[in-house]
């Protein structure tokens, strides 16, 4: 058993994890950083160093993300999905249900590891 926590876009210092460390020490249960990501490579490096300093196990949240340089695998945005994003952002026309569904399913297929 462990206490699992999330860490995003905050400082990589003792103060940012002090509450988790206190919880762990109070109940004699190890910590697991089970979700983190969406940050810069520098932030990742500092985070790993901090976790190792306090003997906290960790894992990146996403293996594969859309249009990114800070994940092990990258999924390019398809043109039909970009049209859907444009609509959601208020800069594009509303797609019909079939087009929207196909765009989402194509992106889901692209998330498969073999893709």
C-alpha positions in Angstrom: 0.0 0.0 0.0 1.1 3.6 -0.6 -0.2 7.1 -0.8 -0.4 8.3 -4.4 -0.4 11.9 -5.3 -0.3 14.1 -8.4 2.3 16.9 -9.0 1.9 19.5 -11.8 3.4 22.9 -12.5 4.6 23.7 -9.0 8.0 24.2 -7.5 10.3 21.2 -7.1 11.2 21.8 -3.5 10.5 20.4 0.0 7.6 22.8 0.6 5.8 21.5 -2.5 5.7 17.9 -1.0 5.9 18.6 2.7 2.2 17.7 3.3 2.7 14.3 1.5 5.9 13.6 3.5 4.1 14.4 6.7 1.2 12.1 5.8 3.7 9.3 4.9 5.6 9.7 8.2 2.5 9.9 10.3 1.1 6.7 9.0 4.3 4.9 8.0 3.2 4.4 4.4 5.4 5.0 1.4 4.6 7.7 -1.2 4.0 7.2 -4.9 4.0 10.1 -7.4 1.5 8.4 -9.7 0.7 11.2 -12.0 2.8 14.0 -13.3 3.6 15.5 -16.7 2.7 18.5 -18.9 5.9 20.2 -17.9 9.3 21.1 -19.3 12.3 18.8 -19.5 14.0 21.0 -16.9 11.0 20.6 -14.5 11.0 16.8 -15.1 14.7 16.6 -14.2 14.2 18.7 -11.0 11.2 16.6 -10.1 13.0 13.3 -10.4 15.9 14.7 -8.3 13.4 15.8 -5.6 11.6 12.4 -5.6 14.8 10.5 -5.3 16.0 12.8 -2.5 13.0 11.8 -0.4 12.8 8.2 -1.6 9.5 8.7 -3.4 8.7 6.4 -6.3 7.3 8.0 -9.4 5.8 7.6 -12.8 5.0 9.9 -15.7 1.3 10.2 -16.3 1.2 9.9 -20.1 3.3 7.8 -22.4 1.9 9.4 -25.5 0.5 12.9 -26.1 -0.6 15.0 -28.9 1.9 17.4 -30.5 4.6 17.4 -27.8 8.3 17.1 -27.2 8.0 16.2 -23.5 6.6 12.6 -23.7 8.2 9.4 -24.9 5.8 9.1 -27.8 4.0 11.8 -29.9 0.8 11.8 -31.9 0.6 14.3 -34.7 -2.7 16.2 -35.0 -4.7 15.1 -38.1 -6.3 17.7 -40.3 -9.8 16.5 -39.5 -9.1 16.6 -35.7 -7.6 20.1 -36.1 -10.9 21.2 -37.7 -12.7 19.8 -34.7 -10.4 21.7 -32.4 -11.0 24.9 -34.4 -14.7 24.5 -33.9 -14.3 23.9 -30.1 -12.1 27.0 -29.9 -14.7 29.1 -31.8 -12.6 29.6 -34.9 -14.1 27.0 -37.2 -17.3 25.7 -38.6 -19.4 23.0 -36.8 -18.6 19.6 -38.3 -21.4 17.1 -38.8 -21.7 14.2 -36.4 -20.1 11.7 -38.7 -17.1 13.9 -39.4 -16.6 14.6 -35.7 -16.9 11.0 -34.8 -14.4 9.9 -37.5 -11.9 12.6 -36.4 -12.0 11.4 -32.8 -11.8 7.7 -33.7 -8.8 8.4 -36.0 -7.0 10.2 -33.2 -7.8 7.3 -30.9 -6.4 4.8 -33.4 -3.3 7.0 -33.6 -2.8 6.7 -29.8 -2.3 2.9 -30.2 1.3 2.0 -29.4 1.8 0.3 -32.8 0.9 3.7 -34.4 
